[in-house]
């Protein structure tokens, strides 16, 4: 069984630590936990790992966020992976930092990466793991917020957030979407800092 796990983000040092790049960070965490190695390939960086007998093709598109669908579609075709074995990891403004939600389908919710994937695949019926980044911005400040760097307090939470995201992906490929949704959405309610 083969899966395409696509973490969305923007390439370039100026974007590396921004909220919009949390998809990249989660798949990097997953790759590290499975001792995978990244390589540059067509339309993105690719890392092939195995987990419980499943082959996972991890993808970080190099097309920039707004053209993510081009890379996702290319690798689905190249690896002959069915859309039901696709999982897209994406930042979500409507969820607090650390809140994680696994869904089997849905709208793009105004997210340009999801919008392009939907356009390229011609469907909204693909799984997505939404990683909360919060919405602590004034009206009209959405773009600057998602393209802004994490603050010091948020940064303390990030290792736990990345690990929770990586664990959710492992659950998805291990037990399937429906059971994974029940497990991930119930248990991974929110990562909170430990009280001192």
C-alpha positions in Angstrom: 0.0 0.0 0.0 1.4 3.4 -1.1 0.5 6.8 0.2 1.3 10.4 -0.9 1.7 12.7 2.1 1.9 16.3 1.0 3.0 19.0 3.4 2.2 22.4 2.0 4.4 25.5 2.4 6.6 28.0 0.5 10.2 27.4 -0.4 12.9 29.9 0.5 14.7 30.9 3.7 12.4 33.9 4.2 9.4 31.6 4.5 11.0 28.7 6.5 9.7 29.7 10.0 6.4 31.2 9.0 3.0 29.9 10.0 2.1 29.0 6.4 4.9 26.5 6.4 3.6 24.2 9.1 2.8 21.5 6.5 6.5 21.4 5.6 7.5 21.1 9.2 5.1 18.3 10.0 6.3 16.1 7.1 9.9 16.9 8.0 9.2 15.7 11.6 7.6 12.5 10.1 10.6 11.9 7.9 13.1 12.4 10.8 11.1 10.0 13.0 11.3 7.3 10.3 14.9 8.1 9.4 14.1 9.2 5.9 16.3 11.3 3.6 15.0 14.1 1.4 16.1 14.5 -2.2 15.3 17.2 -4.8 13.0 15.9 -7.5 10.4 17.2 -10.0 8.2 19.9 -8.6 9.4 19.4 -5.0 11.5 17.6 -2.4 10.6 13.9 -1.9 11.3 11.4 0.9 10.3 7.8 0.7 9.8 6.0 4.1 8.0 2.9 5.4 5.7 2.6 8.3 4.0 -0.6 9.3 4.3 -2.1 5.9 3.1 1.0 4.1 5.2 3.0 1.7 4.9 6.7 2.3 6.0 9.2 -0.4 6.5 12.5 1.5 6.3 15.6 -0.6 7.2 19.3 -0.1 6.1 21.1 -3.3 8.6 23.7 -4.6 5.8 25.4 -6.6 4.9 27.8 -3.8 1.7 27.5 -2.0 -0.7 28.8 -4.7 0.4 26.1 -7.2 0.6 23.2 -4.8 -1.9 21.2 -6.9 0.5 20.9 -9.8 3.1 19.0 -7.6 0.5 16.9 -5.8 -1.2 15.8 -9.1 2.2 15.0 -10.7 3.3 12.7 -7.9 0.0 11.0 -7.6 0.3 10.1 -11.3 4.0 9.3 -11.2 3.7 6.9 -8.2 0.3 5.6 -9.4 -1.3 6.5 -6.0 -5.1 6.7 -5.7 -6.6 10.0 -4.4 -8.0 8.1 -1.4 -4.4 7.5 -0.4 -3.5 11.2 -0.5 -3.2 13.2 2.7 -2.5 17.0 2.6 -1.1 18.8 5.6 -2.1 22.4 5.8 -2.1 25.4 8.2 -5.6 26.3 9.5 -6.5 29.8 10.8 -9.8 28.7 12.3 -8.1 26.4 14.8 -6.0 27.4 17.7 -2.3 26.6 17.6 -1.9 22.9 18.4 -5.4 21.9 17.6 -5.4 19.2 14.8 -8.3 18.0 12.7 -8.3 15.2 10.2 -11.0 15.4 7.5 -11.8 13.2 4.5 -13.1 16.0 2.3 -14.2 19.6 2.5 -14.0 23.0 0.9 -10.7 24.9 0.5 -11.8 27.3 3.2 -10.1 30.2 1.4 -6.7 28.4 1.5 -4.9 28.9 -1.8 -3.0 25.6 -1.6 -6.1 23.6 -1.1 -7.9 25.6 -3.8 -5.2 24.7 -6.4 -5.2 21.0 -5.4 -9.0 20.9 -5.8 -8.6 22.6 -9.3 -5.9 20.2 -10.4 -7.6 17.0 -9.1 -11.1 18.0 -9.9 -12.4 16.9 -6.5 -12.6 17.9 -2.9 -12.7 14.2 -1.9 -9.2 13.9 -0.5 -8.0 13.7 3.1 -6.5 16.7 4.8 -4.8 17.2 8.1 -5.5 20.8 9.3 -3.0 22.1 11.8 -4.2 25.1 13.8 -2.1 28.3 13.7 -4.6 30.5 15.4 -6.0 33.8 14.1 -4.5 36.5 16.3 -4.6 39.2 13.7 -6.6 42.3 13.0 -9.1 42.4 10.1 -7.3 42.5 6.8 -4.1 41.1 8.4 -4.5 37.5 7.3 -1.7 37.4 4.7 0.8 39.1 6.9 -0.1 36.8 9.8 0.3 33.5 7.9 3.5 34.7 6.2 4.8 36.0 9.6 7.2 34.2 11.8 6.1 32.4 15.0 6.4 34.5 18.2 8.5 33.3 21.2 5.5 31.8 23.1 4.3 29.9 20.0 7.7 28.6 19.3 7.8 26.8 22.6 4.8 24.7 21.5 6.0 23.9 18.0 8.0 20.7 18.7 4.9 19.1 20.3 2.7 20.3 17.4 5.0 18.9 14.8 5.1 15.5 16.7 1.4 15.4 17.1 1.0 16.0 13.4 3.5 13.3 12.4 1.7 10.9 14.8 -1.6 11.7 13.2 -0.2 10.8 9.8 1.1 7.5 11.1 -2.4 6.8 12.5 -4.0 7.6 9.1 -1.8 5.2 7.2 -2.0 2.5 9.8 -5.8 2.2 10.5 -7.5 4.2 7.7 -9.3 7.5 7.5 -12.5 6.8 9.4 -10.9 5.2 12.4 -8.0 7.7 12.3 -10.5 10.6 12.4 -12.2 9.2 15.5 -8.8 8.8 17.2 -7.0 11.9 16.1 -9.9 14.4 16.4 -10.8 13.1 19.9 -7.4 12.7 21.4 -5.3 15.5 19.8 -7.6 18.2 21.0 -4.9 20.8 21.7 -1.2 20.8 22.6 -0.8 23.2 25.5 2.4 24.3 27.3 3.1 22.6 30.6 2.3 24.7 33.6 5.4 25.8 35.5 
